[in-house]
């Protein structure tokens, strides 16, 4: 850290650390990093009555602020990224949607440039390697079996920025594609799948480590045919994505997942599309038209849920206030776990010295009052600084 970098002490708040919550703690920011100590006379910001938690990490997000990550220019993508940052998401993986393979490769090249620039944390390919009978908001005539050669084409197009692929691993080529992804250090996620319990177990053994939006776009749990849900919940190798927007999951399903997987195996995501942080109206998700009413996104044709309008601050607040989950468990699921999944926990995901100063200030009602990314305020907290 440069000696000329500015320093700030954020004091008086409840600070959530990996070891627990400090009732009246402080976070020292020096430049773009969290520091272990502060010089005498360092500027102090009093945040008494607030919480300080790590910046949120969203590993499944298609857009926001009226902009889509699946189409448009780099500036369009940045508009969506800025919207989510204002809601506390300081690290974001941009998700694609099913499209023509060459089109996806071109999209990957653009998103790879934004990854290299540090604006996003990589690319999640959702589709086209998914099951037509669990397609959700994906264009059916563009779906295809997960051919390892085609998976490799997209990995190469991403120039090192590929973080995750969602696959229906029961399809021909599914297990070989999982093995290929594992060899290249890319997450293989099971989703949009019609797999049986046994087929899901085989995919996990092949190297799959994530359940794409658990419960959604997969067979429901049944007592004689437990299907993928049981296999994904019971296996310690799997992290389960959950969309806590009040539409995708009943609160009891959320509680079931947290109880059986444990907070250390949950990643809260948005699966957001353009309308997140923007409002109702007509949008497009890939090539499909979407209508958003009262914050719920559905395909115009067929009525399937088409992503969400969720931002992670809302997911955090719901989890703590409505679902009564411990704040520390929610922090684990919304920051630490996704950071670990994408291999960035040494830089983000917790409030520890040496890591980036990515943090969110919440009031007593768990509403966002401040967002800092890499030492710079994106949303300035209400407190007045003092020396």
C-alpha positions in Angstrom: 0.0 0.0 0.0 1.3 3.5 -0.9 2.0 5.8 2.0 0.2 8.6 0.1 -3.1 6.6 -0.1 -5.9 8.0 1.9 -7.0 6.2 5.1 -10.4 6.1 6.8 -11.6 4.4 10.0 -15.2 3.3 9.9 -16.1 3.0 13.6 -19.0 2.2 16.0 -20.9 -0.2 13.7 -21.6 -3.9 14.2 -19.0 -5.5 12.0 -19.5 -9.0 10.7 -16.2 -10.9 10.5 -15.5 -14.5 9.6 -15.1 -15.2 13.3 -18.4 -13.5 14.3 -19.9 -10.1 14.9 -18.1 -7.4 16.8 -20.7 -5.2 18.5 -18.9 -1.9 18.3 -16.1 -2.6 15.8 -14.1 -0.7 13.3 -12.9 -1.2 9.7 -9.7 0.5 8.6 -9.5 1.4 5.0 -6.2 2.4 3.4 -6.3 3.1 -0.3 -8.3 0.3 -1.9 -7.6 -2.2 0.9 -8.6 -3.1 4.4 -5.8 -2.4 6.8 -4.9 -3.8 10.2 -4.0 -0.6 11.9 -4.4 3.2 11.4 -2.1 6.1 12.0 -2.9 8.7 14.6 -5.2 11.4 13.3 -6.7 9.2 10.5 -10.1 10.4 9.3 -12.9 8.6 11.2 -16.5 8.0 10.1 -18.9 7.3 12.9 -21.4 4.5 11.8 -22.9 3.8 15.2 -26.3 2.1 14.9 -25.3 0.5 11.6 -24.0 -2.8 10.3 -20.9 -3.2 8.2 -20.8 -6.4 6.1 -18.6 -7.5 3.2 -19.6 -6.5 -0.3 -22.1 -8.9 -1.9 -20.9 -11.3 -4.6 -23.4 -12.3 -7.3 -22.3 -15.3 -9.4 -25.6 -15.5 -11.5 -26.8 -12.2 -13.0 -28.1 -11.4 -16.5 -28.5 -7.6 -16.1 -30.1 -4.6 -14.4 -30.8 -0.9 -14.6 -32.6 -1.5 -17.9 -29.5 -3.0 -19.5 -28.7 -6.6 -20.4 -25.5 -8.6 -20.1 -26.7 -10.9 -22.9 -26.8 -8.2 -25.6 -25.8 -4.6 -26.2 -22.6 -2.7 -25.9 -19.9 -2.7 -23.2 -21.5 0.6 -21.8 -24.8 -1.2 -21.5 -23.2 -3.9 -19.4 -21.5 -1.3 -17.3 -24.9 0.4 -16.7 -26.2 -2.8 -15.3 -23.1 -3.4 -13.2 -23.4 0.1 -11.7 -27.0 -0.5 -10.8 -26.2 -3.6 -8.9 -23.2 -1.9 -7.2 -25.6 0.7 -5.8 -27.5 -2.2 -4.2 -24.4 -3.6 -2.5 -23.1 -6.1 -5.1 -19.4 -5.1 -5.4 -18.4 -8.2 -7.4 -20.6 -9.7 -10.2 -20.3 -12.5 -12.6 -22.2 -11.7 -15.9 -24.5 -14.5 -17.1 -25.3 -15.2 -20.7 -28.5 -16.9 -22.0 -29.0 -19.4 -24.7 -28.0 -18.2 -28.2 -26.3 -19.3 -31.3 -22.8 -20.7 -30.5 -20.9 -18.1 -32.6 -23.0 -15.3 -31.1 -22.2 -16.6 -27.6 -18.5 -16.7 -28.5 -18.6 -13.0 -29.6 -20.5 -12.1 -26.4 -17.8 -13.9 -24.4 -15.1 -11.8 -26.0 -16.8 -8.6 -25.0 -17.4 -9.8 -21.5 -13.8 -11.0 -21.2 -12.6 -7.5 -21.9 -14.7 -6.2 -19.1 -13.3 -8.9 -16.8 -9.8 -8.0 -17.7 -10.6 -4.3 -16.9 -11.9 -5.4 -13.4 -15.5 -4.4 -14.0 -16.9 -7.9 -13.8 -15.5 -11.0 -12.2 -16.0 -13.4 -15.2 -18.7 -15.1 -17.3 -21.4 -17.6 -16.4 -22.7 -19.5 -19.5 -26.3 -20.5 -18.8 -27.4 -22.4 -21.9 -27.4 -23.6 -24.6 -26.5 -27.0 -23.1 -29.7 -27.5 -21.1 -32.7 -29.8 -21.3 -35.6 -28.6 -23.5 -38.2 -30.0 -21.0 -36.7 -27.7 -18.3 -35.8 -24.8 -20.5 -37.4 -22.0 -18.5 -36.7 -18.7 -20.4 -34.4 -20.2 -23.0 -35.2 -20.4 -26.7 -35.9 -24.1 -27.4 -34.7 -24.2 -31.0 -31.3 -23.1 -30.0 -30.7 -25.7 -27.3 -28.2 -28.4 -27.8 -26.6 -31.3 -26.1 -23.4 -30.4 -24.2 -20.7 -31.4 -26.7 -17.3 -31.0 -25.0 -15.8 -29.5 -28.2 -18.4 -26.8 -28.2 -17.9 -26.2 -24.5 -14.2 -25.8 -25.1 -15.0 -23.3 -27.9 -16.7 -21.0 -25.4 -14.0 -21.5 -22.8 -11.5 -20.4 -25.4 -13.6 -17.5 -26.5 -13.7 -16.2 -22.9 -9.9 -15.8 -22.8 -9.6 -17.0 -19.2 -12.8 -15.3 -18.0 -15.1 -18.3 -18.0 -16.2 -19.0 -14.4 -19.1 -21.3 -14.7 -21.3 -23.3 -17.1 -24.8 -24.5 -16.4 -25.4 -27.9 -17.9 -28.1 -30.5 -18.1 -25.6 -33.2 -17.3 -27.9 -36.1 -18.1 -27.8 -35.2 -21.8 -25.4 -36.9 -24.2 -21.9 -35.4 -23.6 -22.9 -34.1 -20.2 -20.5 -36.0 -18.1 -17.6 -35.5 -20.5 -18.3 -31.8 -20.5 -18.3 -31.7 -16.7 -14.9 -33.4 -16.7 -13.6 -31.0 -19.3 -14.7 -28.0 -17.3 -13.1 -29.4 -14.1 -9.8 -29.9 -16.0 -9.9 -26.2 -17.0 -10.8 -24.9 -13.6 -14.3 -23.8 -14.6 -17.3 -24.5 -12.4 -19.7 -27.1 -13.8 -23.2 -26.3 -12.5 -26.1 -28.7 -12.7 -29.3 -26.9 -13.8 -32.2 -26.7 -16.2 -32.1 -30.4 -15.8 -34.4 -33.4 -15.9 -31.8 -35.7 -14.3 -32.7 -38.5 -11.9 -31.1 -38.8 -8.5 -28.6 -41.4 -9.8 -27.7 -39.2 -12.9 -27.1 -36.2 -10.6 -24.8 -38.3 -8.4 -22.8 -39.3 -11.4 -22.4 -35.7 -12.5 -21.2 -34.7 -9.0 -18.7 -37.6 -9.1 -17.5 -36.3 -12.5 -16.8 -32.9 -11.0 -19.9 -30.7 -10.8 -19.9 -28.4 -7.8 -22.9 -26.1 -8.1 -26.6 -26.4 -8.3 -28.0 -23.7 -10.5 -31.0 -22.0 -8.8 -31.9 -25.1 -6.7 -35.6 -26.2 -7.0 -36.1 -24.1 -10.1 -36.0 -25.7 -13.6 -35.6 -29.2 -12.3 -37.9 -32.1 -11.2 -39.6 -31.6 -7.8 -38.7 -33.8 -4.9 -40.7 -37.1 -4.8 -40.5 -39.8 -2.2 -39.8 -42.7 -4.7 -38.0 -40.6 -7.2 -36.0 -38.0 -5.2 -34.5 -36.5 -8.3 -31.7 -34.0 -8.4 -32.8 -31.9 -5.4 -32.0 -34.5 -2.8 -28.7 -35.5 -4.5 -27.6 -31.8 -4.6 -28.7 -31.0 -1.0 -27.0 -34.1 0.5 -23.6 -33.8 -1.1 -21.0 -31.7 0.7 -19.2 -31.1 -2.6 -22.2 -29.0 -3.9 -22.9 -25.3 -3.3 -26.6 -24.6 -4.0 -27.7 -21.3 -5.5 -30.9 -19.8 -4.1 -33.1 -16.9 -5.4 -34.7 -15.3 -2.4 -37.1 -12.9 -4.0 -40.4 -14.3 -2.7 -41.3 -15.6 -6.2 -38.9 -18.3 -7.1 -39.0 -20.0 -3.7 -41.4 -20.5 -0.9 -39.8 -19.5 2.5 -40.1 -23.2 3.6 -38.0 -24.3 0.6 -35.4 -21.7 1.5 -35.3 -22.9 5.1 -35.1 -26.5 3.9 -32.0 -25.7 1.8 -30.2 -23.8 4.5 -31.0 -26.5 7.1 -29.9 -29.5 5.0 -27.0 -27.9 3.1 -25.9 -25.6 5.8 -25.0 -21.9 5.4 -21.5 -22.9 4.2 -23.0 -24.5 1.1 -25.5 -21.8 0.0 -24.9 -19.0 -2.5 -27.6 -16.4 -2.6 -28.0 -15.1 -6.2 -30.3 -12.8 -8.1 -30.6 -14.4 -11.6 -31.5 -10.8 -12.4 -32.5 -9.5 -15.8 -32.7 -6.0 -17.2 -35.6 -4.8 -15.0 -33.7 -5.2 -11.8 -33.4 -1.8 -10.1 -35.4 -0.3 -13.0 -39.1 -1.1 -13.0 -42.0 -2.8 -14.7 -42.3 -3.0 -18.5 -41.4 -5.0 -21.6 -37.9 -6.4 -22.0 -36.0 -9.1 -23.8 -34.0 -11.9 -22.3 -31.9 -13.2 -25.2 -34.3 -13.5 -28.1 -37.4 -13.9 -25.9 -39.9 -11.1 -24.9 -40.4 -10.6 -21.2 -43.1 -8.7 -19.4 -42.4 -7.5 -15.9 -45.5 -6.8 -13.7 -45.3 -5.9 -10.0 -41.6 -6.8 -10.1 -42.2 -10.4 -11.5 -40.6 -11.2 -14.8 -42.4 -13.7 -17.1 -42.2 -14.7 -20.7 -44.9 -13.0 -22.9 -45.3 -16.4 -24.6 -46.0 -19.2 -22.2 -45.7 -17.3 -18.9 -42.6 -19.0 -17.6 -40.6 -17.1 -14.9 -37.8 -15.2 -16.8 -35.1 -14.5 -14.3 -35.8 -12.0 -11.5 -35.8 -8.3 -10.8 -34.0 -9.0 -7.5 -31.0 -7.1 -6.1 -28.9 -8.7 -3.4 -29.7 -6.1 -0.8 -33.3 -7.2 -1.0 -32.3 -10.8 -0.7 -30.2 -10.0 2.3 -33.0 -8.1 4.0 -35.6 -10.8 3.3 -33.2 -13.5 4.6 -32.7 -11.8 7.9 -36.1 -10.2 8.6 -38.6 -12.6 7.0 -36.7 -15.8 7.0 -35.1 -15.1 10.4 -31.7 -16.4 9.3 -28.7 -15.3 11.4 -26.9 -12.3 9.9 -23.6 -14.2 10.0 -25.2 -17.0 7.9 -26.5 -14.6 5.3 -23.1 -12.9 5.0 -21.6 -16.3 4.5 -24.1 -17.1 1.7 -24.1 -13.7 0.0 -20.3 -12.9 0.2 -17.9 -15.5 1.4 -19.2 -18.6 -0.3 -19.6 -17.2 -3.8 -16.2 -15.5 -3.5 -14.7 -18.9 -2.6 -16.5 -20.6 -5.5 -15.0 -18.3 -8.1 -11.5 -18.4 -6.6 -11.4 -14.8 -5.3 -11.7 -15.3 -1.5 -8.1 -14.1 -1.0 -9.2 -10.7 -2.3 -12.9 -10.3 -1.5 -15.7 -11.9 0.5 -14.8 -10.9 4.0 -13.6 -7.9 6.0 -10.0 -8.9 6.6 -6.8 -6.9 6.4 -5.2 -7.2 3.0 -8.4 -7.7 1.1 -10.1 -5.2 -1.1 -12.2 -2.6 0.8 -15.5 -3.9 -0.5 -18.2 -3.4 2.0 -21.9 -2.5 2.6 -23.3 -0.3 5.4 -26.8 -1.3 6.5 -29.0 0.4 9.0 -30.9 -1.3 11.8 -33.7 -2.3 9.4 -31.1 -3.8 7.0 -31.5 -1.2 4.3 -28.4 -0.1 2.4 -27.0 3.2 3.6 -23.5 3.0 2.1 -21.6 0.9 -0.4 -17.8 1.0 -0.8 -15.9 -0.7 -3.6 -12.1 -0.9 -3.6 -11.9 2.0 -1.1 -14.3 4.3 -2.9 -17.8 5.2 -1.9 -20.4 4.3 -4.5 -23.1 5.1 -2.0 -21.9 7.5 0.7 -23.1 6.7 4.2 -25.2 9.4 6.1 -22.7 9.8 8.9 -20.6 12.9 9.2 -16.9 12.3 9.4 -14.9 13.6 12.4 -11.3 13.6 13.4 
